[in-house]
Amino acid sequence: MTREEFRQIAANGAWKQNTSLIQILGLCPLLAVTTNLVNGVMLSLATIIVMAIAGLAVASLRNLIPHEIRIPVFILIVAALVTTIDLLFNANLHELYLVLGIFIPLIVTNCIVLARVEAFANKNPPLQSMFDGIFMGVGMLWTLALLGGLRELIGNGTLFSGIDMVFPGLHALQLLPKDYPGLLLAVLPPGAFILLGCLIAWKNWIEARAASRESRRIPDSVIAAGH
């Protein structure tokens, strides 16, 4: 894999084809789990592990899997990985496991995982497929972390609530005054929809500004020649 291929995979996964802001996939965990930053990050990390290993496995076995049964085989591979992650969470992060609940097993049916396995890993070499899974997960990670952090801050005035479930001894940061009443809407599904819409608009605004700057760099003579 060349450096240019790596850069393209990283840029596509983390920004250009962001699964949450561009492809709008996985809305169920996106809206349900991001009541705080820690929940969003931990579910994203579990998804990254599944996507990376699933991409590597599918790309390595793609020539051995009959085309007619590829989807059931892909689901079987993903389900085996998710079951392992689910058991590890239950054994080592039990309190967080109880909070995340059904959303860890539901990674099996997450459109993000199956879409990338079918669209990329089934057509590309193992190393590229593994990095594609990692960076698609990274795009999901920063989106869920930002959304969860905003919802937690606006809703409760804190950040890193529940961090003690991952790292015992650490505590949430109280960033707003203790008498802050909180905004209930932020931690409810409608608030998640509103903030997600704001994040999508923010990303589109950044890309529009970048495109505008790029167009201004093109000399007028080149534009005239093109016409």
PEMOZI-V496012 format. One record per pair of residues at least 24 apart in sequence whose ideal C-beta (glycine too) atoms are under 8 Angstrom apart, sorted by the first residue. I is the first residue (numbers start at 1). GAP is how many residues later the second one is. Records with the same first field share a line. If there is no record, write none. Layout:
BEGIN
I->GAP ; GAP
END
This chain:
BEGIN
1->124 ; 126 ; 127 ; 130
5->123
6->125
9->119 ; 122 ; 123 ; 126
10->121 ; 125 ; 128
12->120 ; 123
13->119 ; 121 ; 122 ; 123 ; 124 ; 125 ; 126
14->121 ; 124 ; 125 ; 128
15->124
17->119 ; 122
18->121 ; 122 ; 125 ; 185
19->93 ; 117 ; 120 ; 121 ; 124
20->119 ; 120 ; 123 ; 124 ; 127 ; 176
21->118 ; 122 ; 178 ; 179 ; 182
22->181
23->89 ; 92
25->85 ; 86 ; 87 ; 90
26->84 ; 85 ; 86 ; 114
28->75 ; 78
29->74 ; 77 ; 78 ; 81 ; 115
30->113 ; 114 ; 117 ; 162 ; 166
31->158 ; 161 ; 162 ; 165
32->71 ; 157
33->67 ; 70 ; 111 ; 115
34->110 ; 113 ; 114 ; 117 ; 158
35->113 ; 116 ; 117 ; 120 ; 152
36->112 ; 113 ; 115 ; 116 ; 120 ; 122 ; 124 ; 125 ; 126
37->108 ; 111 ; 112 ; 115 ; 122 ; 123 ; 124
38->58 ; 110 ; 122 ; 123 ; 124 ; 125 ; 127 ; 128
39->57 ; 60 ; 61 ; 109 ; 123
40->104 ; 105 ; 107 ; 108 ; 109
41->100 ; 103 ; 104 ; 107
42->51 ; 54 ; 58 ; 124
43->57 ; 60 ; 61 ; 101
44->93 ; 96 ; 97 ; 100 ; 101
45->92 ; 96
46->39 ; 43 ; 58 ; 61
47->60 ; 63 ; 65 ; 66 ; 90 ; 93
48->85 ; 86 ; 89 ; 90 ; 92 ; 93
49->32 ; 36
50->28 ; 31 ; 32 ; 35 ; 57 ; 63
51->61 ; 62 ; 65 ; 82 ; 83 ; 85 ; 86
52->78 ; 79 ; 81 ; 82 ; 85
53->28 ; 77 ; 80
54->24 ; 27 ; 59 ; 63 ; 67 ; 79
55->61 ; 62 ; 65 ; 66 ; 71 ; 74 ; 75 ; 77 ; 78
56->65 ; 70 ; 71 ; 73 ; 74 ; 77
58->59 ; 63 ; 64 ; 71
59->62 ; 63 ; 65 ; 66 ; 67 ; 69 ; 70 ; 71
60->66
62->59 ; 60 ; 61
70->48 ; 52
71->43 ; 47
74->40 ; 43 ; 44 ; 48
75->33 ; 39
77->40
78->29 ; 30 ; 35 ; 36 ; 39
79->29
82->25 ; 26
93->72 ; 73
95->70
96->66 ; 69 ; 70
99->63 ; 66
112->24 ; 28
143->56
146->53
147->45 ; 48 ; 49 ; 52
150->36 ; 45
151->35 ; 36 ; 40 ; 41 ; 44
152->35
154->29 ; 32 ; 37
155->27 ; 28 ; 29 ; 30 ; 31 ; 32 ; 36
156->24 ; 26 ; 31
157->25
END
